[in-house]
Amino acid sequence: MAEQAEAAPAADPLDVLVVGAGISGIGAAWHLKTQCPGKTFAVFEALDGIGGTWKIHTYPGIRSDSDLYTFGYRFKPWTGPPIATADQILAYMNAVIAENGLAPYLHFRHRILQASWSSRDRLWRVRVDSPDGERTVHARFLWMCQGYYDLSKGHTPDWPGFADFAGMVIHPQDWPADADIDGRRVVVIGSGATAATLVPAIADRCAHVTMLQRSPTYFVTGRNANDLADELRRLEIDESWIHEIIRRKVLRDQADFTRRAEAEPEAVKKELLMGVRAYLGRDFDIATHFTPRYRPWQQRIAFIPDGDLFRCVAAGKASVVTDTIERFEPQGIRLASGDRLEADTVVTATGFNLRFLGDIPFDIDGEPVAWNERLTYRGMMVEDVPNMLFVFGYFRASWTLRVDLLGDFVARLLRHMDDIGAAEIRPEPPAEMAATERLPWIDAENFNPGYMMRGQDRLPRRGRQPDWQHNQDYWTEKDEIPAIDLDGPGLVYRDAEGRVLGKDAAAA
């Protein structure tokens, strides 16, 4: 099992230090081993095993809200149902590790305390809290793969009277192993994918479960199966072919749906609500409880496999209440409407807190880096931060699609640096951009879930030029990122002595 690797990295300095052993970090390790076989690297993970979010989240029913043909890696065929449980995803990741000999590169309980760049040495000096105590590791390149939210604590609003509630309060991100909800009256606060997953997963155990939402979310329903994949398997087609065919079909369908959501939002809205109506019938108040105030795809659309949430509601095992909380009381929640929800247990499925690069302190030659003041180069490298790339995936497509794209890019970049004798690369925007407006990471008109709006000030900035923003468009980036001119504008290389290389040498 991958969880057994604890040996110290063999090289110092490492060519590459990967931070995080979730879906991004394991993908990064595969790309380094297969595309840069001469490079030394290690993967440091603060937890005691792989998985990241899939390890942390243990609430009932935990599952993906993306299909695994695209959430899975391009190089590892997915053979299970399109929507997978956390255990299935972890098993898939462990298979990737075992099949590719990645375990020796993984180092658990290695929490990064600080990362400091030395322009004199052209190295990152990384302080690490490890099982053997605090130590320092040096690396030529950092590949940051921690995801984008705080795994240590979920977001819980400060409601009036919250401390007065006499029952049990649980955040899904910190679900107790001994949580007893059998026969209890449970209120799940939230309307997103987590709430929609939890409600049907616990409905048969509770006396009753109520999903309390401030405003509705769009959902899409369907069978948790892929008919084309099943037919290709019946025809005994090779699994690698099936994976590629279904992956392309899913991506094409997603691209078409995204374009339709922008071009004809009312038609898409009608189709989504018809899918809900098919389960709940004509008498259910869909206008109040399942009709969002925003257009489709301004926030993530969660997939409800086999309509399980709606079937629970239709059967009377679960209720949906759309209202705001006035205050908590010892035995429940008083709503703004004056109604009262009685509860023995409250589950706060109210989202998460954004973090950038795990809130690790970074400095360059002793000067702290303020991420929220800097632009990013294509949402993967940060202005004037040397030899560092981070993974930030897609909101409207599977996160892992960008892991594979950036894995190819990093491998190509490292080989290019070797070819030209570069010890350092820094993204540097053109001089004329210095005085231009630095915009939030993402346009609220484009994508505006609560966690993003709450946390914009923790993220880097974007510019108006395409090279200086993460456009969240996989269907464009899948062609653009492989075609990036590594000697093009915005990327400045230096040798071990600090001399500028290539096209920028004369200007320097």
MARGUZA-417156 format. One record per residue (C-alpha): residue in one letter; residue number from 1; x, y, z. Coordinates in pm, whole numbers, plus 50000, padded with zeros to 5 digits. Example, Ala and Ser with C-alpha at 12.3 -4.5 7.8 and 13.67 -1.06 7.14 Angstrom:
! MARGUZA-417156
SITE  A  1  51230  49550  50780
SITE  S  2  51367  49894  50714
! end
This chain:
! MARGUZA-417156
SITE  M  1  50000  50000  50000
SITE  A  2  50112  50356  49927
SITE  E  3  50074  50453  50292
SITE  Q  4  50388  50256  50387
SITE  A  5  50651  50477  50217
SITE  E  6  50831  50692  50474
SITE  A  7  51197  50689  50365
SITE  A  8  51382  51019  50336
SITE  P  9  51437  51159  49983
SITE  A  10  51760  51022  49839
SITE  A  11  51876  51347  49677
SITE  D  12  51944  51695  49811
SITE  P  13  51886  51912  49627
SITE  L  14  51590  51746  49460
SITE  D  15  51519  51842  49103
SITE  V  16  51147  51867  49186
SITE  L  17  50955  51869  49513
SITE  V  18  50585  51793  49472
SITE  V  19  50370  51917  49761
SITE  G  20  50051  51719  49817
SITE  A  21  49955  51357  49747
SITE  G  22  49598  51401  49638
SITE  I  23  49468  51351  49286
SITE  S  24  49701  51628  49162
SITE  G  25  50017  51515  49342
SITE  I  26  49987  51152  49233
SITE  G  27  49932  51270  48876
SITE  A  28  50239  51494  48903
SITE  A  29  50448  51199  49024
SITE  W  30  50339  50989  48726
SITE  H  31  50429  51264  48480
SITE  L  32  50771  51317  48636
SITE  K  33  50858  50949  48643
SITE  T  34  50740  50876  48291
SITE  Q  35  50837  51199  48111
SITE  C  36  51144  51311  48309
SITE  P  37  51309  50982  48406
SITE  G  38  51641  51145  48487
SITE  K  39  51497  51388  48740
SITE  T  40  51507  51331  49116
SITE  F  41  51181  51412  49291
SITE  A  42  50977  51349  49602
SITE  V  43  50614  51400  49701
SITE  F  44  50554  51546  50048
SITE  E  45  50211  51502  50206
SITE  A  46  50103  51648  50540
SITE  L  47  49849  51371  50604
SITE  D  48  49935  51010  50683
SITE  G  49  49822  50876  50345
SITE  I  50  49719  50963  49993
SITE  G  51  49393  51113  49875
SITE  G  52  49365  51467  50004
SITE  T  53  48997  51552  49999
SITE  W  54  48905  51186  49944
SITE  K  55  49090  51092  50261
SITE  I  56  48966  51382  50474
SITE  H  57  48599  51357  50382
SITE  T  58  48436  51052  50539
SITE  Y  59  48075  51167  50565
SITE  P  60  47804  50919  50461
SITE  G  61  47769  50879  50086
SITE  I  62  48085  51073  49992
SITE  R  63  48116  51053  49615
SITE  S  64  48245  51244  49315
SITE  D  65  48034  51505  49143
SITE  S  66  48233  51460  48822
SITE  D  67  48235  51152  48602
SITE  L  68  48542  50935  48654
SITE  Y  69  48615  50899  48284
SITE  T  70  48733  51262  48295
SITE  F  71  48811  51294  48667
SITE  G  72  49035  50991  48630
SITE  Y  73  49374  51029  48464
SITE  R  74  49400  51000  48088
SITE  F  75  49663  50725  48128
SITE  K  76  49465  50498  48364
SITE  P  77  49137  50352  48233
SITE  W  78  48836  50385  48462
SITE  T  79  48620  50072  48472
SITE  G  80  48365  50152  48744
SITE  P  81  48045  50360  48751
SITE  P  82  48074  50720  48626
SITE  I  83  48001  50866  48971
SITE  A  84  48230  50696  49221
SITE  T  85  48257  50672  49598
SITE  A  86  48559  50798  49789
SITE  D  87  48671  50439  49848
SITE  Q  88  48656  50364  49476
SITE  I  89  48859  50675  49396
SITE  L  90  49121  50590  49659
SITE  A  91  49145  50236  49522
SITE  Y  92  49198  50380  49173
SITE  M  93  49475  50610  49299
SITE  N  94  49644  50326  49486
SITE  A  95  49634  50119  49167
SITE  V  96  49809  50403  48981
SITE  I  97  50078  50408  49251
SITE  A  98  50126  50031  49249
SITE  E  99  50127  49992  48871
SITE  N  100  50380  50270  48820
SITE  G  101  50614  50215  49114
SITE  L  102  50538  50553  49273
SITE  A  103  50533  50448  49640
SITE  P  104  50906  50515  49706
SITE  Y  105  50855  50879  49608
SITE  L  106  50575  50941  49861
SITE  H  107  50657  51083  50205
SITE  F  108  50370  51121  50450
SITE  R  109  50339  51336  50761
SITE  H  110  50568  51588  50590
SITE  R  111  50411  51928  50649
SITE  I  112  50572  52228  50481
SITE  L  113  50644  52508  50728
SITE  Q  114  50811  52756  50495
SITE  A  115  50953  52786  50143
SITE  S  116  51237  53032  50079
SITE  W  117  51399  53103  49744
SITE  S  118  51766  53191  49721
SITE  S  119  51865  53381  49407
SITE  R  120  52229  53317  49494
SITE  D  121  52186  52939  49497
SITE  R  122  51892  52916  49254
SITE  L  123  51723  52681  49503
SITE  W  124  51417  52656  49721
SITE  R  125  51496  52599  50087
SITE  V  126  51196  52417  50232
SITE  R  127  51145  52370  50606
SITE  V  128  50948  52056  50681
SITE  D  129  50787  51911  50992
SITE  S  130  50845  51537  50944
SITE  P  131  50817  51219  51155
SITE  D  132  51186  51268  51238
SITE  G  133  51135  51628  51348
SITE  E  134  51191  51954  51166
SITE  R  135  51439  51946  50880
SITE  T  136  51528  52135  50566
SITE  V  137  51509  52007  50209
SITE  H  138  51638  52189  49901
SITE  A  139  51472  52172  49561
SITE  R  140  51532  52328  49223
SITE  F  141  51161  52338  49136
SITE  L  142  50839  52331  49341
SITE  W  143  50519  52176  49206
SITE  M  144  50235  52273  49440
SITE  C  145  49942  52030  49442
SITE  Q  146  49742  52108  49758
SITE  G  147  49413  52200  49594
SITE  Y  148  49241  52525  49677
SITE  Y  149  49069  52493  50012
SITE  D  150  49143  52441  50378
SITE  L  151  49136  52069  50460
SITE  S  152  49166  52135  50833
SITE  K  153  48837  52317  50886
SITE  G  154  48519  52376  50687
SITE  H  155  48321  52699  50662
SITE  T  156  48048  52748  50924
SITE  P  157  47861  53081  50945
SITE  D  158  47827  53253  51283
SITE  W  159  47451  53226  51326
SITE  P  160  47275  53403  51616
SITE  G  161  47224  53167  51910
SITE  F  162  47439  52895  51754
SITE  A  163  47592  52811  52091
SITE  D  164  47243  52765  52242
SITE  F  165  47165  52456  52034
SITE  A  166  47150  52153  52265
SITE  G  167  47200  51885  52001
SITE  M  168  47497  51762  51802
SITE  V  169  47653  51981  51530
SITE  I  170  47865  51820  51256
SITE  H  171  48050  51970  50964
SITE  P  172  48081  51713  50680
SITE  Q  173  48453  51786  50654
SITE  D  174  48498  51660  51011
SITE  W  175  48246  51376  51034
SITE  P  176  48298  51181  51360
SITE  A  177  48341  50807  51323
SITE  D  178  48099  50755  51613
SITE  A  179  47832  51002  51497
SITE  D  180  47495  50858  51601
SITE  I  181  47216  50985  51378
SITE  D  182  46994  50676  51389
SITE  G  183  46638  50771  51474
SITE  R  184  46732  51140  51506
SITE  R  185  46571  51447  51355
SITE  V  186  46849  51583  51132
SITE  V  187  46870  51919  50957
SITE  V  188  47131  51946  50682
SITE  I  189  47207  52312  50613
SITE  G  190  47318  52365  50256
SITE  S  191  47209  52318  49898
SITE  G  192  47519  52204  49709
SITE  A  193  47668  51869  49616
SITE  T  194  47759  51777  49975
SITE  A  195  47407  51833  50107
SITE  A  196  47257  51655  49807
SITE  T  197  47484  51357  49873
SITE  L  198  47429  51342  50248
SITE  V  199  47051  51360  50252
SITE  P  200  46979  51037  50060
SITE  A  201  47272  50862  50229
SITE  I  202  47127  50910  50579
SITE  A  203  46753  50928  50506
SITE  D  204  46685  50562  50592
SITE  R  205  46865  50596  50926
SITE  C  206  46705  50917  51053
SITE  A  207  46361  50976  51197
SITE  H  208  46351  51247  50932
SITE  V  209  46604  51460  50748
SITE  T  210  46545  51815  50624
SITE  M  211  46763  51996  50374
SITE  L  212  46752  52363  50478
SITE  Q  213  46874  52595  50206
SITE  R  214  46901  52969  50175
SITE  S  215  46868  52940  49797
SITE  P  216  46841  52649  49552
SITE  T  217  47108  52488  49334
SITE  Y  218  47084  52345  48984
SITE  F  219  47109  51968  48961
SITE  V  220  47128  51732  48668
SITE  T  221  46999  51376  48696
SITE  G  222  47073  51052  48518
SITE  R  223  47163  50688  48559
SITE  N  224  47494  50616  48728
SITE  A  225  47603  50418  48424
SITE  N  226  47735  50485  48078
SITE  D  227  47543  50295  47814
SITE  L  228  47809  50338  47546
SITE  A  229  48083  50210  47778
SITE  D  230  47870  49911  47872
SITE  E  231  47805  49831  47506
SITE  L  232  48174  49859  47417
SITE  R  233  48257  49622  47703
SITE  R  234  47994  49380  47575
SITE  L  235  48180  49390  47243
SITE  E  236  48505  49314  47432
SITE  I  237  48676  49636  47327
SITE  D  238  49005  49704  47507
SITE  E  239  48955  49910  47824
SITE  S  240  49212  50170  47717
SITE  W  241  49009  50229  47400
SITE  I  242  48684  50247  47597
SITE  H  243  48839  50499  47836
SITE  E  244  48954  50725  47554
SITE  I  245  48627  50699  47358
SITE  I  246  48405  50769  47659
SITE  R  247  48637  51045  47779
SITE  R  248  48610  51221  47443
SITE  K  249  48234  51171  47428
SITE  V  250  48184  51311  47780
SITE  L  251  48407  51609  47707
SITE  R  252  48223  51683  47383
SITE  D  253  47888  51664  47559
SITE  Q  254  48013  51890  47839
SITE  A  255  48147  52145  47592
SITE  D  256  47815  52153  47406
SITE  F  257  47623  52188  47734
SITE  T  258  47846  52472  47855
SITE  R  259  47806  52664  47531
SITE  R  260  47429  52615  47541
SITE  A  261  47416  52736  47903
SITE  E  262  47578  53061  47788
SITE  A  263  47390  53100  47459
SITE  E  264  47041  52986  47566
SITE  P  265  47028  52983  47947
SITE  E  266  46647  52978  47969
SITE  A  267  46622  52665  47754
SITE  V  268  46889  52489  47961
SITE  K  269  46719  52599  48283
SITE  K  270  46389  52453  48160
SITE  E  271  46556  52120  48075
SITE  L  272  46724  52095  48416
SITE  L  273  46401  52169  48600
SITE  M  274  46214  51915  48387
SITE  G  275  46461  51654  48509
SITE  V  276  46373  51740  48869
SITE  R  277  45999  51748  48791
SITE  A  278  46018  51396  48650
SITE  Y  279  46095  51269  49003
SITE  L  280  45888  51505  49217
SITE  G  281  45570  51538  49011
SITE  R  282  45354  51835  48918
SITE  D  283  45240  51922  49271
SITE  F  284  45584  51981  49421
SITE  D  285  45688  52348  49455
SITE  I  286  45991  52336  49226
SITE  A  287  45977  52714  49171
SITE  T  288  46062  52772  49538
SITE  H  289  46291  52480  49619
SITE  F  290  46480  52391  49301
SITE  T  291  46486  52706  49085
SITE  P  292  46807  52905  49146
SITE  R  293  46833  53282  49112
SITE  Y  294  47141  53257  48886
SITE  R  295  47176  53126  48533
SITE  P  296  47297  52769  48472
SITE  W  297  47674  52724  48519
SITE  Q  298  47732  53045  48714
SITE  Q  299  47782  52792  48991
SITE  R  300  47873  52426  48969
SITE  I  301  47594  52190  48863
SITE  A  302  47590  51876  49075
SITE  F  303  47500  51539  48927
SITE  I  304  47237  51338  49118
SITE  P  305  47290  50973  49023
SITE  D  306  46965  50787  48970
SITE  G  307  46781  51086  49118
SITE  D  308  46846  50959  49472
SITE  L  309  46788  51295  49644
SITE  F  310  46458  51352  49467
SITE  R  311  46339  50997  49526
SITE  C  312  46393  51048  49901
SITE  V  313  46191  51368  49893
SITE  A  314  45914  51210  49686
SITE  A  315  45896  50916  49929
SITE  G  316  45859  51149  50229
SITE  K  317  46188  51042  50388
SITE  A  318  46336  51389  50336
SITE  S  319  46206  51744  50317
SITE  V  320  46340  52059  50154
SITE  V  321  46291  52396  50322
SITE  T  322  46398  52719  50152
SITE  D  323  46434  52996  50407
SITE  T  324  46694  53188  50606
SITE  I  325  46800  53126  50964
SITE  E  326  46688  53384  51219
SITE  R  327  46853  53212  51512
SITE  F  328  46931  52878  51672
SITE  E  329  46733  52762  51972
SITE  P  330  46807  52474  52213
SITE  Q  331  46578  52233  52028
SITE  G  332  46612  52352  51672
SITE  I  333  46625  52644  51430
SITE  R  334  46396  52946  51410
SITE  L  335  46354  53064  51050
SITE  A  336  46298  53414  50914
SITE  S  337  45947  53309  50811
SITE  G  338  45865  53240  51177
SITE  D  339  45861  52862  51127
SITE  R  340  46069  52639  51352
SITE  L  341  46263  52328  51252
SITE  E  342  46304  52085  51538
SITE  A  343  46637  51902  51533
SITE  D  344  46847  51665  51739
SITE  T  345  47142  51696  51496
SITE  V  346  47247  51976  51263
SITE  V  347  47488  51911  50975
SITE  T  348  47649  52229  50845
SITE  A  349  47709  52148  50477
SITE  T  350  47787  52515  50428
SITE  G  351  48103  52491  50221
SITE  F  352  48472  52539  50274
SITE  N  353  48736  52806  50316
SITE  L  354  48968  52893  50030
SITE  R  355  49343  52865  50079
SITE  F  356  49616  52930  49828
SITE  L  357  49912  52690  49835
SITE  G  358  49805  52567  50176
SITE  D  359  49877  52910  50332
SITE  I  360  50247  52814  50339
SITE  P  361  50465  53122  50397
SITE  F  362  50680  53190  50090
SITE  D  363  50964  53437  50060
SITE  I  364  51209  53532  49786
SITE  D  365  51549  53637  49915
SITE  G  366  51388  53712  50247
SITE  E  367  51098  53916  50104
SITE  P  368  50755  53762  50186
SITE  V  369  50532  53686  49889
SITE  A  370  50183  53841  49897
SITE  W  371  49995  53618  49654
SITE  N  372  49689  53842  49630
SITE  E  373  49898  54123  49482
SITE  R  374  50049  53920  49197
SITE  L  375  49929  53808  48858
SITE  T  376  49944  53448  48744
SITE  Y  377  50078  53321  48417
SITE  R  378  49786  53118  48275
SITE  G  379  49671  53034  48628
SITE  M  380  49969  52806  48692
SITE  M  381  50276  53019  48774
SITE  V  382  50295  53340  48973
SITE  E  383  50445  53672  48864
SITE  D  384  50813  53702  48963
SITE  V  385  50807  53377  49166
SITE  P  386  51086  53153  49032
SITE  N  387  51072  52781  48961
SITE  M  388  50725  52717  49098
SITE  L  389  50407  52587  48938
SITE  F  390  50073  52521  49106
SITE  V  391  49772  52316  49001
SITE  F  392  49432  52483  48994
SITE  G  393  49176  52283  48800
SITE  Y  394  48843  52355  48635
SITE  F  395  48506  52449  48781
SITE  R  396  48298  52335  48483
SITE  A  397  48501  52027  48399
SITE  S  398  48691  51767  48598
SITE  W  399  48983  51897  48804
SITE  T  400  49214  51621  48684
SITE  L  401  49193  51729  48322
SITE  R  402  49422  52017  48411
SITE  V  403  49653  51790  48612
SITE  D  404  49732  51603  48292
SITE  L  405  49768  51922  48085
SITE  L  406  50002  52082  48337
SITE  G  407  50194  51755  48382
SITE  D  408  50284  51762  48014
SITE  F  409  50372  52131  48041
SITE  V  410  50603  52087  48341
SITE  A  411  50787  51798  48176
SITE  R  412  50834  52002  47859
SITE  L  413  50945  52307  48058
SITE  L  414  51203  52114  48262
SITE  R  415  51350  51960  47948
SITE  H  416  51365  52301  47784
SITE  M  417  51546  52450  48084
SITE  D  418  51804  52171  48060
SITE  D  419  51846  52232  47687
SITE  I  420  51921  52603  47727
SITE  G  421  52118  52576  48051
SITE  A  422  51860  52758  48263
SITE  A  423  51865  52734  48642
SITE  E  424  51568  52965  48687
SITE  I  425  51244  53062  48518
SITE  R  426  51024  53352  48629
SITE  P  427  50697  53472  48478
SITE  E  428  50734  53845  48419
SITE  P  429  50444  54043  48272
SITE  P  430  50520  54311  48012
SITE  A  431  50601  54656  48152
SITE  E  432  50279  54806  48021
SITE  M  433  50078  54572  48246
SITE  A  434  50234  54709  48563
SITE  A  435  49999  55006  48570
SITE  T  436  49686  54825  48451
SITE  E  437  49405  54711  48675
SITE  R  438  49462  54379  48852
SITE  L  439  49134  54194  48854
SITE  P  440  48995  53927  49087
SITE  W  441  49092  53567  49012
SITE  I  442  48761  53504  48836
SITE  D  443  48483  53725  48706
SITE  A  444  48174  53698  48929
SITE  E  445  47955  53717  48619
SITE  N  446  48128  53402  48499
SITE  F  447  48134  53196  48819
SITE  N  448  48015  53306  49163
SITE  P  449  47966  53038  49431
SITE  G  450  47980  53156  49790
SITE  Y  451  48321  53007  49870
SITE  M  452  48476  53189  49574
SITE  M  453  48319  53522  49662
SITE  R  454  48425  53485  50028
SITE  G  455  48784  53398  49941
SITE  Q  456  48879  53612  49640
SITE  D  457  49115  53820  49852
SITE  R  458  49326  53510  49924
SITE  L  459  49391  53433  49557
SITE  P  460  49625  53591  49303
SITE  R  461  49504  53845  49048
SITE  R  462  49433  53813  48679
SITE  G  463  49512  54049  48397
SITE  R  464  49311  54133  48088
SITE  Q  465  49547  53949  47853
SITE  P  466  49481  53574  47808
SITE  D  467  49835  53481  47913
SITE  W  468  49774  53637  48255
SITE  Q  469  49452  53466  48361
SITE  H  470  49305  53121  48419
SITE  N  471  49010  53121  48183
SITE  Q  472  48854  52801  48324
SITE  D  473  48797  52679  47970
SITE  Y  474  48937  52329  47926
SITE  W  475  48819  52309  47567
SITE  T  476  49043  52603  47477
SITE  E  477  49334  52514  47704
SITE  K  478  49364  52158  47577
SITE  D  479  49499  52309  47254
SITE  E  480  49663  52626  47390
SITE  I  481  49875  52484  47674
SITE  P  482  50056  52222  47459
SITE  A  483  50124  52497  47205
SITE  I  484  50275  52749  47451
SITE  D  485  50598  52892  47311
SITE  L  486  50843  52835  47595
SITE  D  487  51058  53113  47454
SITE  G  488  50761  53342  47411
SITE  P  489  50672  53658  47604
SITE  G  490  50625  53639  47979
SITE  L  491  50878  53365  48059
SITE  V  492  51227  53481  48154
SITE  Y  493  51515  53236  48205
SITE  R  494  51845  53280  48391
SITE  D  495  52149  53059  48422
SITE  A  496  52319  52959  48749
SITE  E  497  52507  53291  48755
SITE  G  498  52189  53495  48713
SITE  R  499  52250  53586  48349
SITE  V  500  51936  53621  48137
SITE  L  501  51914  53362  47860
SITE  G  502  51760  53343  47519
SITE  K  503  51550  53616  47363
SITE  D  504  51563  53835  47675
SITE  A  505  51943  53836  47706
SITE  A  506  51998  54139  47482
SITE  A  507  51730  54345  47658
SITE  A  508  51883  54263  47996
! end
